[in-house]
Amino acid sequence: MVSVNNGSYRYQVGGALGQDVPSYVARAADEQFYEALQAQEFCYVLNSRQMGKSSLMVRTLARLKSEGWAGIVLDFSAKDSQIEQAERWYNGIINQLNRHFGLLDNARTWLKERDFLSPVERLEEFIETVLLPGMNQRIVIFIDEIDSTLNLPFTDDFFALIRACYNKRAENADYKRLTFALLGVAAPAELISDKKRTPFNIGQAIDLKGFGFEEAQPLVKGLETKAHNPQAVLAEILKWTGGQPFLTQRLCQLVVDNTEFISAGKEAEFIEKLAHNRLIDNWESQDEQEHLKTIRNRLLSNEQKAAYLLELYRQIRQAGKLKFQNTAEERDLQLSGLVVKRHDNLIVYNPIYEQVFNEQWINTELGKLRPYAENFRAWVASGGKDESRLLRGQALQDAKQWSLNQNLTYQDQQFLAASEGKEIQEKNAVADKEAQLQREIKDREAAEARNQLLSDANKKAQRRISVGVFVLVVAVLGGATVGGLANKKVESANFQVSEANKNLAQAQIKVTQAQKNEQKAKDSATQALKQEQQVRKEAENANKTVKEARRREIEILTRLAAKESELKQTSSQNENTRAEIVNVRQLVALAGKLRDQNSSDSDEALRLAALSFNVDNHQLKQALLLSAKSQAYLQLKDWSNAKNEIRESLSNLYKINDKILNSVQGLQAQVLIKKSLGDFLAQNKQISKAIQSYTEAFKILKNYPNETDFTKNNQLLTGENIESVYRNLIEINPLYKEVEKSLTQHLYAQLKYFLKAKNWSDADEKTISLMFNIAKKEKTRDINDEDINNSYCLDIKRIDNLWVNADKRFGFSVQKQIWISTGNRLGSKPGDWTDKDSENFDRFFKSVGWDGVIRGGEYDVTLGYNELLKRINDDPLYGKGGLPYLPWDLNSNIGTKTLISILTHCDLLVYKGFMTQSPPRSNLPYLMKGDEGEAVRILQERLRIAGYYYGNFTGVFGPITEESVKRFQEANKLEPNGIAGPDTLTKLPATEESSRETSAPIQAFSKDSIRMGDRGEAVRVLQEQLTKAGYLQGEPKGYFDSRTSNAIRRFQVDNYLVVSGIADSNTRAKLYSLVNNPKSDITVIELQRSLRDRGFYKGALNGIMTDDTRQAIQKAQEFYGISVNDLKHE
């Protein structure tokens, strides 16, 4: 209960409002209740919590007592009233009545003498023989919290007794002086199961409604000093609360607490902002008296009903109102307080409830209850048409099992029925297919039997022929006997030579073994030297870490000394400052203890100790420091101190006003404090409370992304803090899918942050974290080929894009270029490698600078990796393809295998945003999407001959060519990957060019090349194409001169071709595709004009591909991350 004074005026939030509370609002129910009891009617007030039932009861009892009534309140929520044994429960009621009215001197003896009676009979006799004769006044018995009896198995008799007391009025006049009033959160049907014995059909229900504007006028007095127009303020308050008593008093209190004066015309804006800041936003952390939480708990308390109630509430919320049908579920919603009945319709009680318990909240809670929530929502959203969302197999069986004890909505029933029908349909389809297959097998077996008969007949004929041949052979062998004697001597000589060779081989093995032993000794010496270097390096790093920590400690303690010096010169805020100094000193000392245990939390403690100097608000600073101390104690396993510190931290936090809490520092500090509280609660197995605390931190991060941005300088929050909130919440509440998405987004943000700072080591670590995260393998930390699908590759491309944009040397796409250029195959697996594959892999390792970092796991990873990073940082041209560095697990080689799978499965070479074309490829054993040149043109021609390609011979490996390759592979029982490798190329029919290509190595420049001095139509066409591409000016003359040669050179440079000035087949194919491909329909002059319009080109519009044009193109590509062809349309 919270009371607020405004002069002589007082608001009271929660608890029963007595006679002297001026903020009590009298409603129509007050008079109805009083008059019904005056008429000695049995009454009941059954409504949701915090509607003012207790206040109504207290004030009505006071009015009746003032008129000579005797009365008592039996609170059934009290411990003595919840005993599960009927005898003790009823005896407790008798004892309460006896003590309150002072009737029997020895109630225990009275009860013992009537031990033979049933418990309810004893109570009935007590009323008739003790209570009524002992009291001359009219008596009213109020029974509060009557819903506490719901779980007791014997209370039907109690309600039947109330009815019996009413019925006895006809035969015993004393009973006319006795009446009952029941109050609580329950429906009459819930309280008694035997409808024939219920007292509720003879009693009067009191309808307790919310405050109306006229009724609520007593509240205006407290607002008079806070607003120019207090009546308008009250109207806005009632608009937001719907007249709900608790919320109305609470919002009035918040107005009084606020320091701002409400100007005329600003009432709506002020109350809306106040309602959001103090009631709606982060409601779980601000709901100190658990008003909203009570509604939530009531709604979700019965797991069997919860899903139905949530869907029913969703319907009311979306439609605005729902016709009241008086169903049990509708009554449950009413008793939760979430909805109210008005004009025979159910509506959401007020805007505050509607915004707190919003669509997202409904979906989240349904996701926790309904095992198929995500599929169900998608199916409903599609109008029941998306059959891919229906359940199958074990998921359907689990859902049906779950539904047995649930109160399902109609849509749930439809969804499960549709799922079951779809599964039956699919099973029938499979059965039909299997039957067809069996028929085909039988037909094939019959054909094979016929073929076998024919084969047996042929074999018999062959055996007859073989008999004649055998006779002939025997005759011939007879003449070979003499020659056999000479052969024995030859065999003897050969045996002697063989023995000599064996002896020589054994000698060679011994020499080889000796050489191996010698090399092994050298390797051991080298390894020992490297281990010594590693230990020395680790020691140096450890010393550096300790020195840096001590430097920071000294810096903090120096600032504390300065603070203490200031204290001696001024008396203002001495106590506050001293308390801050004590906490900072203690936190620094705890950081030292953590460092002694080699804990990384030491750095975090020192960081917060230093940053606390930037926090001006005393209570916020204290809350932050105390939370950090709690975290340190938690790591030191000092549970008692951890508990005390976090409790004190929260105490300070709750004293801070909204303006500070909603500031950048306030929001970030709340995240840290809620995280620390969650860590403590999780450690102590208080999981539900831990989830609540982490969720509060998560919601701040979600609702205030700019204020909690960790990338800015001197922030209280770090990326690691935020990641910890997400991971801890996922760990204890894995169904919270929204947090998983936020974690992935945050990991990307961290990677981008580290890359921007050129922090390659942390960027590597975050890349690995992301790769596990997007594969959903963070626990098992293993990524298989099956995980690297199209969706996974999209994320890999996104990661690659970040790396390439940070530094053109790095990224998976750069590594793939090197992979291909070092002769490595695509689609191969290490287990299937030949010696040549292993050799090519070694070439790749050396090319990216990893040789010596992990070779065979024999070298020190840390030392080698640090050396790699040092060289990368020292030399801006070193380490192309060296990052990201994935071979992180030497024991299982997971990283290397994953990298190989990524390079061979993911399309990284052509990715809009960081790469405009494929890298140069020549004479490689594989052709794939993105490749260009004569080899591709020949491939297209061979596919045409085979009947699988119908396009033009462009020399560009695009989607049409890829699809043609796939169809050819499927027809020839090859893996349909769209990559033309050796297996595919071998099975394709040959052309004249391809025959030449396979019979002899391709020369650098064949006889078909056009060069200096050549004349004719081919030269004229070449010059015309060069002019269209912007590399040559003037009319084509059909003579290959120096200008043409220079134009060819510039074209070859721009297109990653061998620079020779000679128009070979690759150059001409590339030029042809550039000029004739519709995607490349852009002239140089158009390109120059587009670049000039965007401020990248300042030269003349002459249609010539000059150096300044090329530089402008490069700048535009880097700025937009697009290709040349896209510049025209960007």
N, C-alpha and C positions, 0 to 999 in steps of 0.2 A: 504494500500500500504506500502511495506517494502523495503527500499533501504539499500544496504550494500556497503561500500567503501573499496576498496583494492588499496590503493594509489590513483591514478587518475581514477581507473576503478570503475564502479558502476553496480551492478545487481539490477534489480527492479522486485519485486514479486507482481503482481496484479496492477490494474490501467493501464491507457494508458501510453505508453512509448513515450516521446517526441523526438524531433530532436536531442537533446544533450545527449541522453542516449546511451553509447557505447555498451551496451549489447543487443541492438535491433537486432533481426535476420531477415534479409530481405529474403522473400521467393518468389517463382514464382508468387504467388498471388499478391504481391506488384506491379509488373510490369503489370500484367493483369488488375488489378483494375485501375491503373493510365491510361493506354493506352485506356481502354474502355471509361473512363470518358472524356479523351481528344477527343475521337471520338464522344463525346456527346451521348453515349449510356446510356440507363437506366440500372442500375446495382443493384444487390442484393447479400449480403453476409449473408447467413442464416446457422448458425452452432451452436454447443454447446457452453456453457459459458466458459470463460477464455481461448479462443483459439487465442486471439490477435486481435479480430475484432476492438475494440476501438483504439488500437495502429495503426492498418492499416488505419483507418479512419483519425485519427489526422495527421499522417505523409503524407497521400495522399492529404488532404486538404491543408497542408502547401506547398507541391510541386506545387499544382495548383495555390494557391495564389501568389506564387513567379513568376508565369508566367502570372499574371494579372487577374486571375479569382476572382470572388466574391463568397463567400460561407458561409454557416451557418449549424450548427448542431442542429437539433431539437431532444431533448432527450425525448422520449415518456414515460420514466419511471418517469419523474418529476411529481409532484403533479398536476400541472395545466393541464397536458396532460391526466389525468385519470378521468376527470369529466364525469359523466354518461349522462349528458344532451348534446345533439348534438350541440345546439346553442353555449353553452359556450365552448365546445371542439374546434369547428372550429374557433370561435372568438379568442381563445387562440393562435391558430396557426397564424392567421392574425396579432395579436399584437406582437408576437415574430418576425415575418418577418419584420414588420414595424419598431420596435425598433432597430433591428440589422442593417438594411440597412438605417435607418433614412429617411423614405419616406414621411409620412404624419405628419403634425403638430398636427392635432386633429383627431386621429383615431376613437375616440368614436363617434364624429359627423358623420363621414363617415359611420360607422356601423349602426347608428340610421337611417340615410337617406335610407338605404337599408334593412330596417327591413322587408319589404314585400317579400324579397328573402329567399329561403331556405338556411340553413347554408352552404351547399357545394357550392351553386350558388354564395354566397357572396365571398367565398374563390376563386372560379374560376374567378370572376370579379376582385378581388384584384390582382390576378396574371396578368391578361390581361391588366388592365387599370392603375395599380399603379406600380407593381413590374417591369414588363418588360419595360414600358416606362421610369421608373425612374432610370434604371441601363443600362449603355452602355456595360458593361462587360458580359462575359459568366458567367452564374450562376449555381452553384451546390448546391442542398439542400440534406444534409445527414440527414437521419432519423434513429436515434439509438434507440435500445430497442423496435423495432417495435412489438415484441411479447406482449408488454403491451396493445396492442389494441385487443387482442384475446377475451376478455370478454365484449367488447363494442358492442352494437347491431347495430351501424349505420356506421361502417367504410367501408362497401363495396363501398359506394359512394366515399370515399376518394381514394381508389385504382383505381376506375373507372376514377376519375379525373386525376390521373397520366397517365393512358392510353390515356385519351382525350388530355392531353398536348402533348403527343408524336404524336398523329394523327393530331393535328392542325399544325404541322410543314409544311404540304403540302400547307396550305392556308395562314399561317402567319409566315413569316420568323423569327420574334422575338422569336418564340418558339424554334427555333434551338439553341438559346443561353442558353436554360434552360434544365437541366437534374436533375434526382433524383438518390439517392443511398440509399437503405434500408439495415439495419443491425439488426440482432437479432437472437433469438432462436425460430425458428418456421419453419414450412413447408409452402410453398406457398399455398397449398390447405387449410391450417388452416386459413390463413389470409383473404381470400375472398371466399364466398360460391358460388357466381355467376361466373361460369367459363367463360362465354361469355364476361364478363367485366374485367377479370383479366389482369393486366399489365405484369404478370410474363412470359407470352408466347411471349412477344415482347422484353423482357429485357435479360441481360446477367448475368448468375449465376457465381459468383466467388468462386472457390473451395479452401477453406483455409485449407491446410494440416499441419501436424506437421512438426517439424524441421528435415531436413536431416542432415547427418554428415557434408557434405561440407557447407551447409547453416549455420550451427551452429558454424562455426569457430570463429566468433566474441566473443563467450563465452570462448574460450581457454585462452585469455589474463588474465582473472581474476583467472585462475587456475594455472598460471605459478609459483607463489610463494608457492603453496600448494602441489605440486607433482613433482616428478622426471620426469614423463611422462604425462603432462597435456592432450595430445591427447588421450592417453589410458583412462584417467579419463573421458573425455568427451564421449568417445565411450560407457563406462559403464553406464554413466548417461543416455544417449539416449536409451540404452538397457532397462533400468528400466522404463523410462518415455514414451517410444515409440515416443519421439519427441513432446509430448504434451507441449505447450509453458509454461503454468503456472508451471507445475511440474518440467520442465527442469530448469527454472529460480530458482525455490524453492530449488531443489537439489544442484544446483551450489552454492546458498547462504549458504546452510548447510555445504558444503565442506569448503567454506571460513571461516565460523563461527567456524569450528572445529579446535582445537589446534594441532591436529596430522598432521605430514607430511607424504604424501603417497609415500612409497618406490616403486621402479620399481618392477613390478610383483605382487604387492599387491592391484592393482586398483580394481579388481573384488570383492575381499573379503571386502575391505573397503567400497565400494559403496553399496554392499548388506547389510552390517551391518548398515550403515547409513540410508538406505531406510527403513529397518525394525524398527530401534529404533525411528526414527523421523517422519515417514510417515505412516507405516502400523500398528505396534503394538499400541494399545490404540489410534487408529486413531481419534476417536471422540473428545478426550480431546486435541489432538495436532492440529486439523484442525481449527486453529484460523481464517483463512480467508475463511473458509467454502467452500473449493473446493470440497472435497469428500461429504460433507453434501448436497451440491447443487445437485450433481449427484443423491444421494439417494432420495432427496425430489422430484426431477423431475421424477424419476422412479416411486415413490409411490403416486404422487400427485393426480392422477385420480384413485380412488378406484375401479372403474368399469374395468379399464384396467390393474391395477397393477399386478393382479395374472397372466394374460396372458403374460405381459412383463417379469415378473420374470421367468416364465417357458421358454419363448423364450430365455432369457439370459442364463438360465441353459443349454439349448441345445447347444448354441454357445460355452459356456465355456467347456462343456464336450466333444463336438466333435472337438473343435479347430477352426472350421470355419463353416459357413452356407451360402448356395447359396442365393444371394440377389434377393428377389422377388419384391421389391419396394412396400411392403404392408405398411399400415399406422402404424402398430406396429413396423415394422423394422425402419421406419423413426423416430418414437418416441424414440427407443433405441439409434439411432444415435444422436439425439438432446440432449439426456441425457449426451452424452459424453462417455458413458460406452463402446460402440463398435464403430468401424470405418469400412468403406467400402474400401477394398483393393482387386484389381484383381477380381472384381465382386463377392466377398465374404465378409460376415460380420465376423469380428474377435474382440476379446476383445482388447481394445486400447493398454493396456500395462500390464506388470506383477504386478505393484502396484495395479491397479484396480482389477486384478484377485485375488490377495491375500486378499485385503480388503473386496471385495464383493464375499466372498467364498461360498461354499456349505452350510455351517452352517448358514451364514447370510441369504441366500436365504430361507432356511427352516424356520428360525425364522420369517422372514417377511411374508412368505406364511401362517404360523400358525396364524399370526395376521389378515390376510385377509380372508383366506378360512376357513369356519367353520368346514370343515371335513378334514383338512390338514393331520393329523396323519394317519387316515384310508386310505386316498388317496395315500400317499407315500408308505405305506405298500402294498397296492393293486398293485401299479405300480411295486414295487420291486419284487413281486411274478409273474410278467408277466400277471397280470390280472386273476390269478387262485385262489387267497385266498378269497373265498366268505365270510369268517367270517368278512372281513373288509368292506363289502358292507353296505350301510345305510339301516335302516329300520324305520318304524313308524314315530314318530315326527321328528327324526333327518333327515329323508329323506324329509319330508314335508318342514322343515326349509331350507334345502339345495336347494330344488327346488324353493322356494320363493326367496332365495338369488340370485339364478342364473338368475332370470328374467331380471335383469338390468346389468348383467355382460357380458363381452366379454370372453367367455369360450374357453379354449384350446380344441383340439380334444380329448385328454385324459380325461379331465374333463367331456366332453359330454359322452364319453364311460362309465366312472365310474358311472355317474348318471343314464344312461340308464340301465346298468347292475344291479344297486341297485333296480331300479324300476321293472325290470324283475324278480329279485330274490324275491322281496316282493310279486309280483303277484303269483309266483310259490308257495311260502309258504302259501299264503292265500288260494289258490286252494287246497293245501294238507290238510290244516285245515278243509276246507269245506267238503272234501271227508271223513275225519275222523269223522266229526260231523254227516254226513249222515249215515256212518256205525254205529255210536253209536245210532242214532235214530232207525235204523233198528233193532238193538239188543234190544233196549227198547221195541219196539212194539212186538217183538217175546216173550220177557219176560212177557209182560203184557197179551198176549194171553195165555201163559202157566199158569199164575197166575189165569186167569179167569176159565180155565178148572179145576184147583185145587180147586177153590172156589165152583164150582158146586158139586164136590165130597164131600167137607167138609160140605156143606149144607145138603146133603143127609144123611151123617153120623149123623149130629145133630138131624134130625127128628127121626131117629131110637133111639137115646139116650133118647129123650124126652118121647117116648112111654115106655121105660124101667123105667124111673124116676117116672111115675105115680104109678106103682105097688109098688115101694119102699116107696113112700109117705104114702100110705094106711097103710103099715106095721109100719111106724114110729109113726103115730097117735095112733095106738093101744097100742104101748109100752108106750107113754107119759101119757096115762090115769092113769097108775099105779104109776106115780111119784108125784101126787098132794099132797098126805099126807106128803111126805118127805119135801115139800116146807115150811111148817110151822116151822119145826125145823131149817131150814136154816136161817130164819129171825132172830132168836136169835143169831146165830153165826155171822151174818152180823153186828148186833148192837155192839157186843163185839169188832169186828174188827175195827169198826168206832172209838171207844174210844181209842184203841191202836194207830190208825193213828193220831188222834188229839194230843196225848201225844208226838208222834215222831215229829210232826210239831213244837210244842212248844220247844222241845229240839233243833231242827235244827235252829230255830230263835235265841235261846240263843247262840248257837255255832257261828252263823254269827256275832253277836255283839262282842263276844270275839275276833274273827278273825279280825274284823274291828279295834278294840282297839289296837290289836297287830300291825296291819298295820300302824295306826296313829303314834304309838310309834316309829316304824322303820323309818317312813317318817321323823319324827322329828330328829332322829339320822342322817339320810342321809343328811338332810338340814344343820345340824351342820357341818357334814363332808365336804359337798360341799362348805360351807362358808369358812371353814379352807383352803380348796384347792384353792379357789379363792384368798384368802389373800396371800397364798404362790405364786400363779401365778403373782399377781400384784407386789409382792416383787421381784420376779425373773425378770420380765420385766423391772422393775426400775434398777435392777443391770445390766442387759444387755445394757440398754440405756446409763447408766453411763459409762460402759466399752467402748461403741462405741464412745461416746463424748471424752473420755480420749484418745482413740487411734487416733481419728481425730486431736485432739489438739497436740498430740505428733508428728504426721506427719507434722503438720503446723510448729511447732517449729523447727523441723529438716530442713524443706525447708527454713525457714526464717534465720536459722543459716548459711546455705550454701550461701544464698544471701548476708548476712553480710560479709562473707569471700570474696565473689566476689567484693563487694564494697571496701573492704580493699585493694584488689589487684589493683583496679582502681587508688587508690591514689598513688600507687608506680610506675605505668607505664602509658604511654600515648597511647600505641598501642590499636587500636580498641575500644577506650573508648566509642564512640557513640553507636557502636553495642552492647556492653556489657550492657550499661545503658538501652538501649531499651529492651533487654532481661530481665533485672532485673525488669523493670516497668511491663512488661507483666506477669511475674511470680507472683509478688506481687498482681497484680489485679486478677489473676486467683485464688490465695489462698483466697483473700477476697470474691470472688464470691462463692467459695466452702463453706465459712462460711454462706453466705446468703442462699444457697441451704440447708445446714444442718439445719438452723433455720426453714425451711419449711418441714423438715423431708423428703427431697428428696434424693434418692439413688444416684443421679448424683453428689452429693457432693464428694463421694469417687472417682469417675472417674476424676473429676477436680483435686483433690489432687494427684492422681496417675500420671496424665500427667504432672502436675507441677514438680513433683519429677523426672520423667523420662527425662524431657527436659534437665537436666544437662548432660545426656549422649549423647546428640546430638551436634556434633561439628560444623556443617555447620550453619552459622548465619541465612541465609534466610529460611532454612528448619526448624530450631528451631522456628523462628518467625511465619512461616506459621502454625506450629503445635499449638503453644500457642494461636495464634489469633483464630484458628478454635475451640479450646477448650473453649475460652471465648465466642465465638458466640454460642456454644452449651449451655453454662451456661445461657447466656442472653435469649436464646430461652426458656429454662425451667422456667425462671423467667418472661416470657411473655414481655420482653423488646425488641420488634421487631426492633426498630430503631438501637439500639446498636448491636443486633444480625446481622443485615444486614451489618453494617459498618465493623464489625470484620471479617466476612466471606469474604467480598470484599477485605479487606486488606490482608487476608490470601492468597487468590488466586493470588493477585498481587505479593506477595513474592514467591509463588510457581512457577509462570511462569518465574521467573528470574533465577531459578536454572538450572544448566547444566545437561545433560543427565546422566553423570556418577553418580552424587549424586542421581538423581531421580530413577535410576535403582539399587541403593544400597538397602540393606535390610531395613534400616531406611527410605530411600526415598520412597520405595514402600508402607511400612506400614503407613507412614505419609500421603501419597496420599489417601489411603483407608479411613483413619479417616477424612481427609479434604473433600473428595467427599461425605462421609456419612453426615457430618455436613451440607454441601451445600444442599444435597438432603433433609435433615430434614427441613431446612429453606424453601426451595422451596415448599415442600409438605404442610408445615404449611400455606404458603401463596397461596395455591391452584394453583401453577404453575406446574401442574402435569407432562406435557410432559418434562419440563426441569428437574424436580425431577427424573423422570424415567431415563433420560440421565445421570444424576450425579450418581445415584445408580448403573446404568449399568456399568459405568466406574470403579467404585469401585469393582463391581462383577467381571469384566474381569481381573482386577489385581489379585484378589484372585484366579481366575481360572487359569490364565497363570503363576502365580508365587507361587505355593503351598508351596514350601520349604521356600521361603523368607518371606511368611506371616504365618508361622507356629506359632500358639499362645501358644504351649505347652513348648516352650523354655523359659528360664529365662530372665527377664528384657526386654520383648518385648513391643513395643508401642501398638500392637494390643492384645486385649483379645478375648477369645472365645465369650464373650457377644457382643463385637463390631461387629464381623463377623456375628454372628447370627442376629444382628439388621439390617445389610445391606441386608441379605437375606429376612428377614421378611418384612422390609419396601418396598422392591422392589416387593415382591409377593402381598403385600397389595394394591399397586396402579397399578400393572400390572399383574393380576392373570393369564394371558395367557402365562407367561414366565415359561414354564414347566421345563426348564433346571435349573432354580433357585430352584424350589421345590426339585429336586433331590439333588442339592448341599446342601440345608438346612438339608435334612435327613442325608446325609453323615456327615455333620458337627455336628449334634446332637450326632451321634454315636461317633465321635472323642472326643467331650466334655465328654460324659459318660465314655469313656475309660480313659480319662485324670483324671477325678475325682476319678474313681475307683483305678487307679494306685497310686494316692495320699492319698487313704483311706479317702477321703472326702465323707463320706456316705450320709450326708444330701443333698449336691448338686447332688450327683449321683442319689439319690432318685428322686429329682426334675426333673433331665434330663431324667430319665426313664419314668416318667409320660408324659413329653413333647414328647418323642419319641413315646409313645403309642398312644397319640392323633394324632401325625403327620402321622404315618404310616396308621392310620385308616381314615385319611382325616377328622378329627373331631376337629381340633384346635379351631374353632369358637364356635361350639355348646358344646364342651367338654362333650360329652356323648358317651359311647361305649356300644353298644348293643350286644346281642348274635349273631345277623346277621353279625356283623363286624368281629367276631372272626372266620375267615375261614382258610383254609390251608395256604394261602399266609400270612395272619396276623401271624399265628403260627410260620412260618419260621422266621419272624422278632423277635418274642418273644423268640425263641430259640437262636437267635443271641445275644439278650440282655442278656438272661440267661447265655450264654457262657462267656460273659464279667464279669458278677457277680461272677460266679463260679471260673473263673481263678484268679480273684482278691482275693477271700477268699472262701475256700471250705464250709464255713458255710452258704453262701448266694446263692440266685438264686431261680427262679421259680421251677426248678427241685427239689431242696431240699425241698421247700414248698410242692410240690406234694407228695414227699415221706411221709412227715409228715401228709398231708391230708389223704392219704390212710391208714397210720398206725394208725390214730385216728378214723378209722371206717367210714369215710365220703364216700358217694356214688359218683360215676362219672356219669355225664349226668343229674344230678338232678338240679332243680332250687329252689331258696329260697321260691318262692310262692307255691311250691308243697311239701314243707318239712313236715315231721312228727315231733312229739316231740323228737323222737330218733335222727333225723337229726340235730335238733337244739342243742341237747345235744352233739352230736359228733362235731358240729361246735365250740361249746364252748371249747371242749377239744383241738381242733386245735388251737384256739386263745391263749389258755394258753400255749400250747407247743411251739409256736413261740415267746412267750414273749410279746404278744400284750394285754394281759389281764390287765386292768387298764389304758391302753393308750386311748381307745375310748369307753369302754363299754357303749353301749346305748346312746352315745353322752353326758353322764352326766359328764365325767371327762374332764379335760383340755387337749386338744390335744397337744399343744406346750410343756407344762410341761412334759407330759407323754412321748412324742416322744424324747425330749432332754434327759430324764432320760434313755430311752432305748438305745440311742446312747452312753451315758456315760458308761453304763454297758458293751456294746459291746466293746468299746475302752479300758476299764479297764481290762476286762477279755477275753483273746483270745479264751476261750472255751464256752463263753456265747453267746446266741442269735442265735442258729442254726435255720435257716428259718425266722429270724426276718426281713431280708431285701431281696429284695426291699419291702418297706412299702407302700401299696396301699390304705388303707382305708382313703383317704384324704378328702372326702366330707361327713361330718356327716349328712347334711340335706337330701341328696338324697341317701346316701350310695352307690354312683356310684362306688367308689373304691373297696369296698368289693364285690359287684356284679360282677365287672369286673374280680377281682382276682378269684372268684369261677368259672366263665366261662372259664378263662384261664386254671385253674387247671383241669377242667373236660373235656375240648375240645381239648387242645393241647397235642400232644405226646411229653412229656418232659423227660420221664424216660430213654429212650434209645437214646442218641444223641451223635454221634461220635464227639470226640473233648474234652469232659469234663467228660464223664461217661462211664464206660466200661460195665456195666450190670445193670439190674434192682435191686432195693433195696429189701431186704427180705420181703416176703409177706406170711402170713400163715392164713388159716381159714377166708379169707376175702370174702365178699359176691359178689365180682366181679373178673373175670379173664379177662386179656387183653394182647395185644401184648407185649412181653417182659417177661411175667411171665414164670416160669419153675417149674417143680415138678410133684408129683403124681396127684394132682388135675387137672393139665393140661392134663396128660395122660388119666385120666378117662373121661375128657371132649371130647378128641379126639375119644375115644371109643364110647361114646354116640352119637357123630356126625356121626360116621361110621354106627351105628345101624340105625340112622334116614335116612341114605342114602346121607349125605352131605359131608363126609370126606373120602378121598381115600388114604391118605398118611400113613406113619408109625406112631406108637404110640411113639413119641419121648419124650413126656413130656415137649416140648418146644413150647410156644405159638408164632409161627412165622407168616409170611404172608399167608401161605396156610391155617393154622387154622383160622386166622382172616377172610379170604375170605369165608371159610366154614360157620363160624358163621353168616356172613352177609347174605349169601344165605338162611340159615335156618330162620333167622329173617324176611327176605322179604316174605318167603313162609308162615310164621305164623303171618303176619301183625304186626310185632314188628319194632321198629326203627332200621334200618340196620346200626348200629354204630360199629359192629365188637367186641363189649364188651359183654362177657357172664355174665350178671347180673342175679338177682333173676328171673325176668320174663322169660328170655331165658332158664335158667337152669330148671325151673319148667316144661316147655313144652318139654324138651328133654326126650327121652325114657331112663329108668333107666338101669344100669348094676348092677351086684351083689355088686360091690364095692360102687357105688353111692347110692344104697339102704341102705347099711350099714351106709354110711356117713350121710344120711338124717334121719335115724331112731335113731341114737345115736351119741353123740359127738365123734370125732376122738380122740383116746388116743394118748399120746405122742409117745409111741413106741408100735406098734401092734405086734401080734404074728408072722407077716411076717418079722419082723426085724431080722437082723443077728448080733450076739454079741459075747463077749468073751466066749470061750469054745465050740462054734458051730463048726461042722465038715461037710464035704460033698462037692458035686459039686458046690452048690451055693456059698460056701466060696471060692472055687478055682477060679470061674469066677470073684468074687469080687476082689480077690487078683490080678488076671491078669489085670483087668481094672485099679486098683490102680497103678500097675507097668507101664502100658501104659501112665497113666496120670502123672507119675513121682513122685508119693508119696510113693512108696514101692520098695525095691530092693530084688533081689533073685528070685528063682523059686517058683511059687505058689504051696503050699502043701495041701491046702484044710482044714487047721486048723486055727481058728480065735484066734491068740495069741496077746500078748501086742503090738508087732510091727505093726500088722494089725490095732489094736485099735488106736494107735498113728497116723498111716497114715490117718485113717478115721477122726480123730480130726483135723489134719492139713488141710485136704480137706474141712471139714465143715467150718473152720475159713476163708479159702480163698474164699468160695462161699456163705458167709452170711447165713449159715444154723445153726440150733441149735447144739451147740458143745456138743456131748455126747460120742463120740467114738463108737456109735452104728450105724450100717448101716440100718437106717429105709428106708421106701419107697421113701421119698423125696430125701434122700442122694443118693440112688441107681439110681433114675431117673436122677438126675443131673449128676452123674458120667457116666451113660450110654450115655447121650446126649453129654457130653464132649468128650468121647472117640470115639463115632460113628458118630457124626455130622461132615460132610465134612468141614464145616466152622472152625472147631476146630482141623483140621488135622495138629497138630504141637506137637512134643514131647518136653519133658523138656530139653533134650540135644541139640535139635535144637534151642530152645529158648535161652539157655545159650550161644550157639555159636553166635547167632545173637546179643545178648546183649553185648558179649565181643567185637565183631567187631565194635560196636558203642561206646565202652568205658564205658558202664554202669556196666559190670560184670567183676570181676577180680579173681573169684574163679576157682575151678577145673571143668572140663567138665565131671561130673559124672552122669548126668541124674536124680539127686535128688533135689526135691523142698525144698532147705534149706532156712534159714532166709536171707542169703546174696543174694540168687536168687530172693526171694520175694522183697527185698529192691531194687534190680536192676530193676525189672519189674516196681515197683512203680515210680522210677525216670524216666524211659523211658516213661511211660504213661503220667506223668506230663509234660515231655519235648515235646513229640509229640502230646499229646492229642488224643491217640488212644487206642484200646483194645489190649489184649494179642495176639490175633490171627493176628492182623495187624502188630505186631512187626517183624514177620518173613519176611514180604514182603515190609516193609517200606524202 
